[in-house]
């Protein structure tokens, strides 16, 4: 960690009220302008890390150990109001379901401009101009018409582009992208990934990219953290993860990924015996 790190997570443990750990001593650092992937199967804890950073953990969970530093500010022990202020000033979210993320009874315009005026103190005119610029930048035709529209009047791809524009509008130091292409078809997925990468480079935002798709990781990320049952099993550069993965679980995830460039190549599911071994090892470590 350096003093200029955008995000630093140290020994973070998140548990259910019952005491069952969901994240186990997670450590990771995100530098300015860096895109880091969180990968692993469903339930590995990828989205839970993003929620812990943004302060949106479910009510039945709590942080039971470790610390989160956002631009050097320790978050875990802040009260709710202080944490909301700190996170709102420095971070944004691109969620995976654009339909439920947008308010269905409000037009698009205030859903982009309100955070700029209320949180960042922009004038209404400046916020309106920025919203139109970003909608045009994410390749939405007739931005003025879309600003007057309701979410149900737009396609899924357009709604996701709007959420991307809203996230990047204030040029935040950190964006958590929580599987932002999951609900989209393959063609639109490719377009959305291209937009996120281009805007990320232009703005210099650091991105914590939650995904289960190793193909996405290869296209957009520089660093990768591989998770299993809330624990980081391997942490390295994207190049190293694909060329010389050190953990058998990482190798199994890569082997289980279909190759669109080589559709004839066979792929194998993650071996059940490997999963059983890893679960047993984690259980033994927690007992002792």
Rosetta blueprint (number, residue, H / E / L):
1 X L
2 X L
3 X L
4 X L
5 X L
6 X L
7 X E
8 X E
9 X E
10 X E
11 X E
12 X E
13 X E
14 X E
15 X E
16 X E
17 X L
18 X L
19 X L
20 X L
21 X E
22 X E
23 X E
24 X E
25 X E
26 X E
27 X E
28 X E
29 X E
30 X E
31 X L
32 X L
33 X L
34 X L
35 X E
36 X E
37 X E
38 X E
39 X E
40 X L
41 X L
42 X L
43 X L
44 X L
45 X L
46 X H
47 X H
48 X H
49 X H
50 X H
51 X H
52 X H
53 X H
54 X H
55 X L
56 X L
57 X L
58 X L
59 X L
60 X L
61 X E
62 X E
63 X E
64 X E
65 X E
66 X E
67 X E
68 X E
69 X E
70 X E
71 X L
72 X L
73 X E
74 X E
75 X L
76 X L
77 X L
78 X L
79 X L
80 X H
81 X H
82 X H
83 X H
84 X H
85 X H
86 X H
87 X H
88 X H
89 X H
90 X H
91 X E
92 X E
93 X E
94 X E
95 X L
96 X L
97 X L
98 X H
99 X H
100 X H
101 X H
102 X L
103 X L
104 X L
105 X L
106 X L
107 X E
108 X H
109 X H
110 X H
111 X H
112 X H
113 X H
114 X H
115 X H
116 X H
117 X H
118 X H
119 X L
120 X L
121 X L
122 X L
123 X L
124 X H
125 X H
126 X H
127 X H
128 X H
129 X H
130 X H
131 X H
132 X H
133 X H
134 X H
135 X H
136 X H
137 X H
138 X L
139 X L
140 X L
141 X L
142 X L
143 X H
144 X H
145 X H
146 X H
147 X H
148 X L
149 X L
150 X E
151 X H
152 X H
153 X H
154 X L
155 X L
156 X H
157 X H
158 X H
159 X H
160 X H
161 X H
162 X H
163 X H
164 X H
165 X H
166 X H
167 X H
168 X H
169 X H
170 X L
171 X L
172 X L
173 X L
174 X E
175 X E
176 X E
177 X E
178 X E
179 X L
180 X L
181 X L
182 X L
183 X L
184 X L
185 X L
186 X H
187 X H
188 X H
189 X H
190 X H
191 X H
192 X H
193 X H
194 X H
195 X H
196 X H
197 X H
198 X H
199 X H
200 X H
201 X H
202 X H
203 X H
204 X L
205 X L
206 X E
207 X E
208 X E
209 X E
210 X E
211 X L
212 X L
213 X L
214 X H
215 X H
216 X H
217 X H
218 X H
219 X H
220 X H
221 X L
222 X L
223 X E
224 X E
225 X E
226 X E
227 X E
228 X E
229 X L
230 X L
231 X E
232 X E
233 X E
234 X E
235 X E
236 X E
237 X E
238 X H
239 X H
240 X H
241 X H
242 X H
243 X H
244 X L
245 X L
246 X L
247 X L
248 X H
249 X H
250 X H
251 X H
252 X H
253 X H
254 X H
255 X H
256 X L
257 X L
258 X L
259 X L
260 X L
261 X L
262 X L
263 X L
264 X L
265 X L
266 X L
267 X L
268 X L
269 X L
270 X L
271 X L
272 X H
273 X H
274 X H
275 X H
276 X H
277 X H
278 X H
279 X H
280 X H
281 X H
282 X H
283 X H
284 X H
285 X H
286 X H
287 X H
288 X L
